[in-house]
């Protein structure tokens, strides 16, 4: 089953645009989506992308700190 979603970009009044209807099903309107690794929001703000990127970096940094605490040599940490 293929899911289709739409995203309206720009300043529009809520529900001013009709939802996309295909095969008698109404598709969801997405507030953000990821396109070639960049999170794009409806209002073209970068907050979603910055939040996702910093969260991913914090997660990886925590993993490296755990490995260092467990005594993994610094030369091996470079591979992670």
RAMOHU-V227892 format. One record per pair of residues at least 24 apart in sequence whose ideal C-beta (glycine too) atoms are under 8 Angstrom apart, sorted by the first residue. I is the first residue (numbers start at 1). J is the second residue. D is the distance in whole Angstrom. If there is no record, write none. Layout:
I/J/D  I/J/D
This chain:
3/27/8  5/29/7  5/30/5  5/33/7  6/30/7  7/31/8  7/32/8  7/33/6  7/40/8  7/42/6  8/42/7  9/40/8  9/42/6  9/43/8  9/44/6  10/42/8  10/43/7  10/44/8  11/43/7
